[in-house]
Amino acid sequence: MILIGDTLKAIEHYSYAGRMVPSKFLPQYYIMNLCLEGGDTLNAVNTANVILAKDVKVERSKAVQRIIREAQEVLLNQKSLKCN
């Protein structure tokens, strides 16, 4: 049973789901967001890179386009923080 606020357990389950079907974007997207919410920018950036390295099977998928755009934003925000 996952309790609300059990971030590590949620990440573990999303990682498992991502290993079961590696082509899916949502598990990595959820991990990236959990890392951002928890202030773990290093893992958020690493996960964003994983998302951006995935092959897109359905080019017209609005959900996948949004996930990719948000992953790009994570990387851009991280780069802007390093420059300041």
mmCIF file as gemmi writes it, N, C-alpha and C atoms, coordinates in Angstrom:
data_model
loop_
_atom_site.group_PDB
_atom_site.id
_atom_site.type_symbol
_atom_site.label_atom_id
_atom_site.label_alt_id
_atom_site.label_comp_id
_atom_site.label_asym_id
_atom_site.label_entity_id
_atom_site.label_seq_id
_atom_site.pdbx_PDB_ins_code
_atom_site.Cartn_x
_atom_site.Cartn_y
_atom_site.Cartn_z
_atom_site.occupancy
_atom_site.B_iso_or_equiv
_atom_site.pdbx_formal_charge
_atom_site.auth_seq_id
_atom_site.auth_asym_id
_atom_site.pdbx_PDB_model_num
ATOM 1 N N . MET Axp A 1 ? 0.84 -1.18 0 1 0 ? 1 A 1
ATOM 2 C CA . MET Axp A 1 ? 0 0 0 1 0 ? 1 A 1
ATOM 3 C C . MET Axp A 1 ? 0.886 1.244 0 1 0 ? 1 A 1
ATOM 4 N N . ILE Axp A 2 ? 0.572 2.199 -0.874 1 0 ? 2 A 1
ATOM 5 C CA . ILE Axp A 2 ? 1.319 3.446 -0.942 1 0 ? 2 A 1
ATOM 6 C C . ILE Axp A 2 ? 0.549 4.521 -0.195 1 0 ? 2 A 1
ATOM 7 N N . LEU Axp A 3 ? 1.225 5.153 0.745 1 0 ? 3 A 1
ATOM 8 C CA . LEU Axp A 3 ? 0.608 6.228 1.501 1 0 ? 3 A 1
ATOM 9 C C . LEU Axp A 3 ? 0.886 7.548 0.804 1 0 ? 3 A 1
ATOM 10 N N . ILE Axp A 4 ? -0.003 8.486 0.971 1 0 ? 4 A 1
ATOM 11 C CA . ILE Axp A 4 ? 0.208 9.812 0.4 1 0 ? 4 A 1
ATOM 12 C C . ILE Axp A 4 ? 1.473 10.393 1.018 1 0 ? 4 A 1
ATOM 13 N N . GLY Axp A 5 ? 2.331 10.899 0.158 1 0 ? 5 A 1
ATOM 14 C CA . GLY Axp A 5 ? 3.578 11.476 0.64 1 0 ? 5 A 1
ATOM 15 C C . GLY Axp A 5 ? 4.751 10.505 0.634 1 0 ? 5 A 1
ATOM 16 N N . ASP Axp A 6 ? 4.541 9.283 0.23 1 0 ? 6 A 1
ATOM 17 C CA . ASP Axp A 6 ? 5.611 8.283 0.179 1 0 ? 6 A 1
ATOM 18 C C . ASP Axp A 6 ? 6.299 8.368 -1.184 1 0 ? 6 A 1
ATOM 19 N N . THR Axp A 7 ? 7.088 9.397 -1.362 1 0 ? 7 A 1
ATOM 20 C CA . THR Axp A 7 ? 7.712 9.695 -2.649 1 0 ? 7 A 1
ATOM 21 C C . THR Axp A 7 ? 8.655 8.594 -3.102 1 0 ? 7 A 1
ATOM 22 N N . LEU Axp A 8 ? 9.483 8.095 -2.205 1 0 ? 8 A 1
ATOM 23 C CA . LEU Axp A 8 ? 10.444 7.062 -2.599 1 0 ? 8 A 1
ATOM 24 C C . LEU Axp A 8 ? 9.752 5.796 -3.088 1 0 ? 8 A 1
ATOM 25 N N . LYS Axp A 9 ? 8.681 5.435 -2.441 1 0 ? 9 A 1
ATOM 26 C CA . LYS Axp A 9 ? 7.92 4.253 -2.86 1 0 ? 9 A 1
ATOM 27 C C . LYS Axp A 9 ? 7.265 4.5 -4.216 1 0 ? 9 A 1
ATOM 28 N N . ALA Axp A 10 ? 6.753 5.702 -4.428 1 0 ? 10 A 1
ATOM 29 C CA . ALA Axp A 10 ? 6.14 6.041 -5.712 1 0 ? 10 A 1
ATOM 30 C C . ALA Axp A 10 ? 7.175 5.976 -6.824 1 0 ? 10 A 1
ATOM 31 N N . ILE Axp A 11 ? 8.367 6.536 -6.59 1 0 ? 11 A 1
ATOM 32 C CA . ILE Axp A 11 ? 9.43 6.49 -7.589 1 0 ? 11 A 1
ATOM 33 C C . ILE Axp A 11 ? 9.826 5.051 -7.887 1 0 ? 11 A 1
ATOM 34 N N . GLU Axp A 12 ? 9.879 4.23 -6.856 1 0 ? 12 A 1
ATOM 35 C CA . GLU Axp A 12 ? 10.197 2.813 -7.041 1 0 ? 12 A 1
ATOM 36 C C . GLU Axp A 12 ? 9.167 2.135 -7.953 1 0 ? 12 A 1
ATOM 37 N N . HIS Axp A 13 ? 7.906 2.41 -7.736 1 0 ? 13 A 1
ATOM 38 C CA . HIS Axp A 13 ? 6.84 1.806 -8.545 1 0 ? 13 A 1
ATOM 39 C C . HIS Axp A 13 ? 6.858 2.337 -9.98 1 0 ? 13 A 1
ATOM 40 N N . TYR Axp A 14 ? 7.085 3.633 -10.138 1 0 ? 14 A 1
ATOM 41 C CA . TYR Axp A 14 ? 7.174 4.19 -11.49 1 0 ? 14 A 1
ATOM 42 C C . TYR Axp A 14 ? 8.395 3.645 -12.23 1 0 ? 14 A 1
ATOM 43 N N . SER Axp A 15 ? 9.491 3.463 -11.518 1 0 ? 15 A 1
ATOM 44 C CA . SER Axp A 15 ? 10.691 2.883 -12.142 1 0 ? 15 A 1
ATOM 45 C C . SER Axp A 15 ? 10.41 1.456 -12.602 1 0 ? 15 A 1
ATOM 46 N N . TYR Axp A 16 ? 9.714 0.72 -11.782 1 0 ? 16 A 1
ATOM 47 C CA . TYR Axp A 16 ? 9.344 -0.656 -12.146 1 0 ? 16 A 1
ATOM 48 C C . TYR Axp A 16 ? 8.462 -0.653 -13.395 1 0 ? 16 A 1
ATOM 49 N N . ALA Axp A 17 ? 7.489 0.242 -13.431 1 0 ? 17 A 1
ATOM 50 C CA . ALA Axp A 17 ? 6.599 0.341 -14.595 1 0 ? 17 A 1
ATOM 51 C C . ALA Axp A 17 ? 7.39 0.732 -15.832 1 0 ? 17 A 1
ATOM 52 N N . GLY Axp A 18 ? 8.348 1.623 -15.686 1 0 ? 18 A 1
ATOM 53 C CA . GLY Axp A 18 ? 9.179 2.032 -16.807 1 0 ? 18 A 1
ATOM 54 C C . GLY Axp A 18 ? 10.05 0.909 -17.334 1 0 ? 18 A 1
ATOM 55 N N . ARG Axp A 19 ? 10.508 0.037 -16.442 1 0 ? 19 A 1
ATOM 56 C CA . ARG Axp A 19 ? 11.305 -1.123 -16.885 1 0 ? 19 A 1
ATOM 57 C C . ARG Axp A 19 ? 10.427 -2.165 -17.572 1 0 ? 19 A 1
ATOM 58 N N . MET Axp A 20 ? 9.169 -2.262 -17.152 1 0 ? 20 A 1
ATOM 59 C CA . MET Axp A 20 ? 8.268 -3.234 -17.769 1 0 ? 20 A 1
ATOM 60 C C . MET Axp A 20 ? 7.978 -2.855 -19.221 1 0 ? 20 A 1
ATOM 61 N N . VAL Axp A 21 ? 7.753 -1.567 -19.469 1 0 ? 21 A 1
ATOM 62 C CA . VAL Axp A 21 ? 7.466 -1.078 -20.821 1 0 ? 21 A 1
ATOM 63 C C . VAL Axp A 21 ? 8.347 0.159 -21.037 1 0 ? 21 A 1
ATOM 64 N N . PRO Axp A 22 ? 9.583 -0.05 -21.498 1 0 ? 22 A 1
ATOM 65 C CA . PRO Axp A 22 ? 10.539 1.06 -21.598 1 0 ? 22 A 1
ATOM 66 C C . PRO Axp A 22 ? 10.13 2.172 -22.56 1 0 ? 22 A 1
ATOM 67 N N . SER Axp A 23 ? 9.249 1.888 -23.503 1 0 ? 23 A 1
ATOM 68 C CA . SER Axp A 23 ? 8.87 2.909 -24.48 1 0 ? 23 A 1
ATOM 69 C C . SER Axp A 23 ? 7.86 3.917 -23.928 1 0 ? 23 A 1
ATOM 70 N N . LYS Axp A 24 ? 7.309 3.655 -22.761 1 0 ? 24 A 1
ATOM 71 C CA . LYS Axp A 24 ? 6.301 4.556 -22.187 1 0 ? 24 A 1
ATOM 72 C C . LYS Axp A 24 ? 6.953 5.79 -21.573 1 0 ? 24 A 1
ATOM 73 N N . PHE Axp A 25 ? 6.337 6.922 -21.79 1 0 ? 25 A 1
ATOM 74 C CA . PHE Axp A 25 ? 6.853 8.189 -21.292 1 0 ? 25 A 1
ATOM 75 C C . PHE Axp A 25 ? 6.343 8.525 -19.892 1 0 ? 25 A 1
ATOM 76 N N . LEU Axp A 26 ? 5.123 8.101 -19.565 1 0 ? 26 A 1
ATOM 77 C CA . LEU Axp A 26 ? 4.5 8.548 -18.32 1 0 ? 26 A 1
ATOM 78 C C . LEU Axp A 26 ? 5.262 8.162 -17.052 1 0 ? 26 A 1
ATOM 79 N N . PRO Axp A 27 ? 5.775 6.943 -16.915 1 0 ? 27 A 1
ATOM 80 C CA . PRO Axp A 27 ? 6.502 6.652 -15.668 1 0 ? 27 A 1
ATOM 81 C C . PRO Axp A 27 ? 7.685 7.604 -15.449 1 0 ? 27 A 1
ATOM 82 N N . GLN Axp A 28 ? 8.449 7.865 -16.493 1 0 ? 28 A 1
ATOM 83 C CA . GLN Axp A 28 ? 9.582 8.78 -16.362 1 0 ? 28 A 1
ATOM 84 C C . GLN Axp A 28 ? 9.11 10.209 -16.08 1 0 ? 28 A 1
ATOM 85 N N . TYR Axp A 29 ? 8.017 10.58 -16.703 1 0 ? 29 A 1
ATOM 86 C CA . TYR Axp A 29 ? 7.446 11.916 -16.481 1 0 ? 29 A 1
ATOM 87 C C . TYR Axp A 29 ? 7.047 12.084 -15.012 1 0 ? 29 A 1
ATOM 88 N N . TYR Axp A 30 ? 6.388 11.075 -14.455 1 0 ? 30 A 1
ATOM 89 C CA . TYR Axp A 30 ? 5.98 11.149 -13.053 1 0 ? 30 A 1
ATOM 90 C C . TYR Axp A 30 ? 7.194 11.201 -12.136 1 0 ? 30 A 1
ATOM 91 N N . ILE Axp A 31 ? 8.227 10.426 -12.452 1 0 ? 31 A 1
ATOM 92 C CA . ILE Axp A 31 ? 9.455 10.459 -11.649 1 0 ? 31 A 1
ATOM 93 C C . ILE Axp A 31 ? 10.075 11.852 -11.707 1 0 ? 31 A 1
ATOM 94 N N . MET Axp A 32 ? 10.155 12.423 -12.905 1 0 ? 32 A 1
ATOM 95 C CA . MET Axp A 32 ? 10.727 13.759 -13.059 1 0 ? 32 A 1
ATOM 96 C C . MET Axp A 32 ? 9.97 14.769 -12.193 1 0 ? 32 A 1
ATOM 97 N N . ASN Axp A 33 ? 8.647 14.715 -12.225 1 0 ? 33 A 1
ATOM 98 C CA . ASN Axp A 33 ? 7.844 15.65 -11.434 1 0 ? 33 A 1
ATOM 99 C C . ASN Axp A 33 ? 7.997 15.425 -9.939 1 0 ? 33 A 1
ATOM 100 N N . LEU Axp A 34 ? 8.08 14.174 -9.513 1 0 ? 34 A 1
ATOM 101 C CA . LEU Axp A 34 ? 8.285 13.9 -8.09 1 0 ? 34 A 1
ATOM 102 C C . LEU Axp A 34 ? 9.635 14.435 -7.632 1 0 ? 34 A 1
ATOM 103 N N . CYS Axp A 35 ? 10.654 14.279 -8.469 1 0 ? 35 A 1
ATOM 104 C CA . CYS Axp A 35 ? 11.973 14.802 -8.131 1 0 ? 35 A 1
ATOM 105 C C . CYS Axp A 35 ? 11.941 16.325 -8.035 1 0 ? 35 A 1
ATOM 106 N N . LEU Axp A 36 ? 11.261 16.965 -8.97 1 0 ? 36 A 1
ATOM 107 C CA . LEU Axp A 36 ? 11.157 18.426 -8.925 1 0 ? 36 A 1
ATOM 108 C C . LEU Axp A 36 ? 10.435 18.897 -7.67 1 0 ? 36 A 1
ATOM 109 N N . GLU Axp A 37 ? 9.338 18.222 -7.35 1 0 ? 37 A 1
ATOM 110 C CA . GLU Axp A 37 ? 8.572 18.597 -6.154 1 0 ? 37 A 1
ATOM 111 C C . GLU Axp A 37 ? 9.401 18.428 -4.892 1 0 ? 37 A 1
ATOM 112 N N . GLY Axp A 38 ? 10.265 17.41 -4.894 1 0 ? 38 A 1
ATOM 113 C CA . GLY Axp A 38 ? 11.101 17.151 -3.725 1 0 ? 38 A 1
ATOM 114 C C . GLY Axp A 38 ? 12.391 17.949 -3.71 1 0 ? 38 A 1
ATOM 115 N N . GLY Axp A 39 ? 12.619 18.765 -4.751 1 0 ? 39 A 1
ATOM 116 C CA . GLY Axp A 39 ? 13.823 19.578 -4.79 1 0 ? 39 A 1
ATOM 117 C C . GLY Axp A 39 ? 15.056 18.838 -5.266 1 0 ? 39 A 1
ATOM 118 N N . ASP Axp A 40 ? 14.88 17.662 -5.808 1 0 ? 40 A 1
ATOM 119 C CA . ASP Axp A 40 ? 15.999 16.849 -6.299 1 0 ? 40 A 1
ATOM 120 C C . ASP Axp A 40 ? 16.23 17.165 -7.779 1 0 ? 40 A 1
ATOM 121 N N . THR Axp A 41 ? 16.865 18.295 -8.038 1 0 ? 41 A 1
ATOM 122 C CA . THR Axp A 41 ? 17.035 18.74 -9.424 1 0 ? 41 A 1
ATOM 123 C C . THR Axp A 41 ? 17.978 17.849 -10.213 1 0 ? 41 A 1
ATOM 124 N N . LEU Axp A 42 ? 18.958 17.258 -9.552 1 0 ? 42 A 1
ATOM 125 C CA . LEU Axp A 42 ? 19.893 16.386 -10.264 1 0 ? 42 A 1
ATOM 126 C C . LEU Axp A 42 ? 19.162 15.2 -10.884 1 0 ? 42 A 1
ATOM 127 N N . ASN Axp A 43 ? 18.333 14.517 -10.101 1 0 ? 43 A 1
ATOM 128 C CA . ASN Axp A 43 ? 17.582 13.379 -10.635 1 0 ? 43 A 1
ATOM 129 C C . ASN Axp A 43 ? 16.494 13.831 -11.595 1 0 ? 43 A 1
ATOM 130 N N . ALA Axp A 44 ? 15.941 15.012 -11.385 1 0 ? 44 A 1
ATOM 131 C CA . ALA Axp A 44 ? 14.946 15.54 -12.326 1 0 ? 44 A 1
ATOM 132 C C . ALA Axp A 44 ? 15.588 15.773 -13.685 1 0 ? 44 A 1
ATOM 133 N N . VAL Axp A 45 ? 16.781 16.344 -13.694 1 0 ? 45 A 1
ATOM 134 C CA . VAL Axp A 45 ? 17.504 16.584 -14.945 1 0 ? 45 A 1
ATOM 135 C C . VAL Axp A 45 ? 17.889 15.263 -15.605 1 0 ? 45 A 1
ATOM 136 N N . ASN Axp A 46 ? 18.367 14.315 -14.82 1 0 ? 46 A 1
ATOM 137 C CA . ASN Axp A 46 ? 18.718 12.998 -15.369 1 0 ? 46 A 1
ATOM 138 C C . ASN Axp A 46 ? 17.501 12.327 -15.995 1 0 ? 46 A 1
ATOM 139 N N . THR Axp A 47 ? 16.37 12.422 -15.338 1 0 ? 47 A 1
ATOM 140 C CA . THR Axp A 47 ? 15.145 11.819 -15.857 1 0 ? 47 A 1
ATOM 141 C C . THR Axp A 47 ? 14.666 12.559 -17.101 1 0 ? 47 A 1
ATOM 142 N N . ALA Axp A 48 ? 14.808 13.874 -17.123 1 0 ? 48 A 1
ATOM 143 C CA . ALA Axp A 48 ? 14.443 14.656 -18.315 1 0 ? 48 A 1
ATOM 144 C C . ALA Axp A 48 ? 15.291 14.21 -19.505 1 0 ? 48 A 1
ATOM 145 N N . ASN Axp A 49 ? 16.566 13.957 -19.274 1 0 ? 49 A 1
ATOM 146 C CA . ASN Axp A 49 ? 17.433 13.461 -20.354 1 0 ? 49 A 1
ATOM 147 C C . ASN Axp A 49 ? 16.993 12.086 -20.846 1 0 ? 49 A 1
ATOM 148 N N . VAL Axp A 50 ? 16.548 11.235 -19.934 1 0 ? 50 A 1
ATOM 149 C CA . VAL Axp A 50 ? 16.035 9.909 -20.322 1 0 ? 50 A 1
ATOM 150 C C . VAL Axp A 50 ? 14.802 10.081 -21.199 1 0 ? 50 A 1
ATOM 151 N N . ILE Axp A 51 ? 13.923 10.988 -20.802 1 0 ? 51 A 1
ATOM 152 C CA . ILE Axp A 51 ? 12.699 11.246 -21.577 1 0 ? 51 A 1
ATOM 153 C C . ILE Axp A 51 ? 13.053 11.717 -22.979 1 0 ? 51 A 1
ATOM 154 N N . LEU Axp A 52 ? 13.975 12.644 -23.078 1 0 ? 52 A 1
ATOM 155 C CA . LEU Axp A 52 ? 14.327 13.215 -24.375 1 0 ? 52 A 1
ATOM 156 C C . LEU Axp A 52 ? 15.077 12.233 -25.267 1 0 ? 52 A 1
ATOM 157 N N . ALA Axp A 53 ? 15.668 11.208 -24.677 1 0 ? 53 A 1
ATOM 158 C CA . ALA Axp A 53 ? 16.388 10.203 -25.461 1 0 ? 53 A 1
ATOM 159 C C . ALA Axp A 53 ? 15.464 9.113 -26.008 1 0 ? 53 A 1
ATOM 160 N N . LYS Axp A 54 ? 14.236 9.059 -25.532 1 0 ? 54 A 1
ATOM 161 C CA . LYS Axp A 54 ? 13.297 8.025 -25.974 1 0 ? 54 A 1
ATOM 162 C C . LYS Axp A 54 ? 12.863 8.251 -27.418 1 0 ? 54 A 1
ATOM 163 N N . ASP Axp A 55 ? 12.613 7.158 -28.109 1 0 ? 55 A 1
ATOM 164 C CA . ASP Axp A 55 ? 12.038 7.219 -29.452 1 0 ? 55 A 1
ATOM 165 C C . ASP Axp A 55 ? 10.543 7.488 -29.331 1 0 ? 55 A 1
ATOM 166 N N . VAL Axp A 56 ? 10.06 8.39 -30.151 1 0 ? 56 A 1
ATOM 167 C CA . VAL Axp A 56 ? 8.632 8.719 -30.164 1 0 ? 56 A 1
ATOM 168 C C . VAL Axp A 56 ? 7.967 7.852 -31.218 1 0 ? 56 A 1
ATOM 169 N N . LYS Axp A 57 ? 7.02 7.03 -30.776 1 0 ? 57 A 1
ATOM 170 C CA . LYS Axp A 57 ? 6.34 6.134 -31.708 1 0 ? 57 A 1
ATOM 171 C C . LYS Axp A 57 ? 5.152 6.799 -32.39 1 0 ? 57 A 1
ATOM 172 N N . VAL Axp A 58 ? 4.454 7.652 -31.661 1 0 ? 58 A 1
ATOM 173 C CA . VAL Axp A 58 ? 3.279 8.332 -32.212 1 0 ? 58 A 1
ATOM 174 C C . VAL Axp A 58 ? 3.575 9.828 -32.183 1 0 ? 58 A 1
ATOM 175 N N . GLU Axp A 59 ? 4.008 10.365 -33.306 1 0 ? 59 A 1
ATOM 176 C CA . GLU Axp A 59 ? 4.443 11.757 -33.395 1 0 ? 59 A 1
ATOM 177 C C . GLU Axp A 59 ? 3.337 12.752 -33.03 1 0 ? 59 A 1
ATOM 178 N N . ARG Axp A 60 ? 2.109 12.406 -33.293 1 0 ? 60 A 1
ATOM 179 C CA . ARG Axp A 60 ? 1.003 13.352 -33.095 1 0 ? 60 A 1
ATOM 180 C C . ARG Axp A 60 ? 0.403 13.299 -31.697 1 0 ? 60 A 1
ATOM 181 N N . SER Axp A 61 ? 0.95 12.486 -30.83 1 0 ? 61 A 1
ATOM 182 C CA . SER Axp A 61 ? 0.415 12.366 -29.48 1 0 ? 61 A 1
ATOM 183 C C . SER Axp A 61 ? 0.623 13.665 -28.707 1 0 ? 61 A 1
ATOM 184 N N . LYS Axp A 62 ? -0.468 14.293 -28.341 1 0 ? 62 A 1
ATOM 185 C CA . LYS Axp A 62 ? -0.402 15.548 -27.587 1 0 ? 62 A 1
ATOM 186 C C . LYS Axp A 62 ? 0.243 15.328 -26.217 1 0 ? 62 A 1
ATOM 187 N N . ALA Axp A 63 ? -0.06 14.2 -25.592 1 0 ? 63 A 1
ATOM 188 C CA . ALA Axp A 63 ? 0.496 13.918 -24.275 1 0 ? 63 A 1
ATOM 189 C C . ALA Axp A 63 ? 2.014 13.785 -24.348 1 0 ? 63 A 1
ATOM 190 N N . VAL Axp A 64 ? 2.502 13.053 -25.331 1 0 ? 64 A 1
ATOM 191 C CA . VAL Axp A 64 ? 3.945 12.872 -25.468 1 0 ? 64 A 1
ATOM 192 C C . VAL Axp A 64 ? 4.611 14.201 -25.818 1 0 ? 64 A 1
ATOM 193 N N . GLN Axp A 65 ? 3.995 14.994 -26.659 1 0 ? 65 A 1
ATOM 194 C CA . GLN Axp A 65 ? 4.544 16.309 -26.994 1 0 ? 65 A 1
ATOM 195 C C . GLN Axp A 65 ? 4.662 17.185 -25.753 1 0 ? 65 A 1
ATOM 196 N N . ARG Axp A 66 ? 3.647 17.132 -24.894 1 0 ? 66 A 1
ATOM 197 C CA . ARG Axp A 66 ? 3.665 17.921 -23.658 1 0 ? 66 A 1
ATOM 198 C C . ARG Axp A 66 ? 4.762 17.437 -22.719 1 0 ? 66 A 1
ATOM 199 N N . ILE Axp A 67 ? 4.905 16.116 -22.588 1 0 ? 67 A 1
ATOM 200 C CA . ILE Axp A 67 ? 5.929 15.548 -21.719 1 0 ? 67 A 1
ATOM 201 C C . ILE Axp A 67 ? 7.324 15.952 -22.204 1 0 ? 67 A 1
ATOM 202 N N . ILE Axp A 68 ? 7.543 15.877 -23.504 1 0 ? 68 A 1
ATOM 203 C CA . ILE Axp A 68 ? 8.835 16.261 -24.075 1 0 ? 68 A 1
ATOM 204 C C . ILE Axp A 68 ? 9.097 17.753 -23.85 1 0 ? 68 A 1
ATOM 205 N N . ARG Axp A 69 ? 8.086 18.573 -24.047 1 0 ? 69 A 1
ATOM 206 C CA . ARG Axp A 69 ? 8.23 20.015 -23.844 1 0 ? 69 A 1
ATOM 207 C C . ARG Axp A 69 ? 8.583 20.315 -22.377 1 0 ? 69 A 1
ATOM 208 N N . GLU Axp A 70 ? 7.932 19.64 -21.447 1 0 ? 70 A 1
ATOM 209 C CA . GLU Axp A 70 ? 8.224 19.872 -20.033 1 0 ? 70 A 1
ATOM 210 C C . GLU Axp A 70 ? 9.619 19.387 -19.663 1 0 ? 70 A 1
ATOM 211 N N . ALA Axp A 71 ? 10.06 18.287 -20.261 1 0 ? 71 A 1
ATOM 212 C CA . ALA Axp A 71 ? 11.418 17.799 -20.009 1 0 ? 71 A 1
ATOM 213 C C . ALA Axp A 71 ? 12.442 18.799 -20.537 1 0 ? 71 A 1
ATOM 214 N N . GLN Axp A 72 ? 12.174 19.377 -21.702 1 0 ? 72 A 1
ATOM 215 C CA . GLN Axp A 72 ? 13.063 20.407 -22.253 1 0 ? 72 A 1
ATOM 216 C C . GLN Axp A 72 ? 13.107 21.629 -21.339 1 0 ? 72 A 1
ATOM 217 N N . GLU Axp A 73 ? 11.962 21.992 -20.771 1 0 ? 73 A 1
ATOM 218 C CA . GLU Axp A 73 ? 11.902 23.127 -19.854 1 0 ? 73 A 1
ATOM 219 C C . GLU Axp A 73 ? 12.725 22.869 -18.6 1 0 ? 73 A 1
ATOM 220 N N . VAL Axp A 74 ? 12.691 21.638 -18.11 1 0 ? 74 A 1
ATOM 221 C CA . VAL Axp A 74 ? 13.5 21.288 -16.934 1 0 ? 74 A 1
ATOM 222 C C . VAL Axp A 74 ? 14.975 21.513 -17.244 1 0 ? 74 A 1
ATOM 223 N N . LEU Axp A 75 ? 15.418 21.067 -18.411 1 0 ? 75 A 1
ATOM 224 C CA . LEU Axp A 75 ? 16.816 21.253 -18.789 1 0 ? 75 A 1
ATOM 225 C C . LEU Axp A 75 ? 17.151 22.732 -18.978 1 0 ? 75 A 1
ATOM 226 N N . LEU Axp A 76 ? 16.263 23.477 -19.62 1 0 ? 76 A 1
ATOM 227 C CA . LEU Axp A 76 ? 16.508 24.906 -19.816 1 0 ? 76 A 1
ATOM 228 C C . LEU Axp A 76 ? 16.562 25.651 -18.482 1 0 ? 76 A 1
ATOM 229 N N . ASN Axp A 77 ? 15.66 25.312 -17.574 1 0 ? 77 A 1
ATOM 230 C CA . ASN Axp A 77 ? 15.659 25.954 -16.261 1 0 ? 77 A 1
ATOM 231 C C . ASN Axp A 77 ? 16.928 25.627 -15.493 1 0 ? 77 A 1
ATOM 232 N N . GLN Axp A 78 ? 17.396 24.411 -15.602 1 0 ? 78 A 1
ATOM 233 C CA . GLN Axp A 78 ? 18.617 24.005 -14.917 1 0 ? 78 A 1
ATOM 234 C C . GLN Axp A 78 ? 19.823 24.765 -15.477 1 0 ? 78 A 1
ATOM 235 N N . LYS Axp A 79 ? 19.872 24.918 -16.804 1 0 ? 79 A 1
ATOM 236 C CA . LYS Axp A 79 ? 20.977 25.643 -17.421 1 0 ? 79 A 1
ATOM 237 C C . LYS Axp A 79 ? 20.957 27.112 -17.02 1 0 ? 79 A 1
ATOM 238 N N . SER Axp A 80 ? 19.759 27.705 -16.94 1 0 ? 80 A 1
ATOM 239 C CA . SER Axp A 80 ? 19.672 29.113 -16.561 1 0 ? 80 A 1
ATOM 240 C C . SER Axp A 80 ? 20.088 29.326 -15.108 1 0 ? 80 A 1
ATOM 241 N N . LEU Axp A 81 ? 19.841 28.338 -14.249 1 0 ? 81 A 1
ATOM 242 C CA . LEU Axp A 81 ? 20.281 28.445 -12.86 1 0 ? 81 A 1
ATOM 243 C C . LEU Axp A 81 ? 21.792 28.411 -12.767 1 0 ? 81 A 1
ATOM 244 N N . LYS Axp A 82 ? 22.438 27.594 -13.592 1 0 ? 82 A 1
ATOM 245 C CA . LYS Axp A 82 ? 23.894 27.488 -13.569 1 0 ? 82 A 1
ATOM 246 C C . LYS Axp A 82 ? 24.551 28.758 -14.089 1 0 ? 82 A 1
ATOM 247 N N . CYS Axp A 83 ? 23.892 29.456 -15.021 1 0 ? 83 A 1
ATOM 248 C CA . CYS Axp A 83 ? 24.454 30.666 -15.617 1 0 ? 83 A 1
ATOM 249 C C . CYS Axp A 83 ? 24.363 31.864 -14.683 1 0 ? 83 A 1
ATOM 250 N N . ASN Axp A 84 ? 23.425 31.834 -13.753 1 0 ? 84 A 1
ATOM 251 C CA . ASN Axp A 84 ? 23.229 32.997 -12.864 1 0 ? 84 A 1
ATOM 252 C C . ASN Axp A 84 ? 24.17 32.988 -11.704 1 0 ? 84 A 1
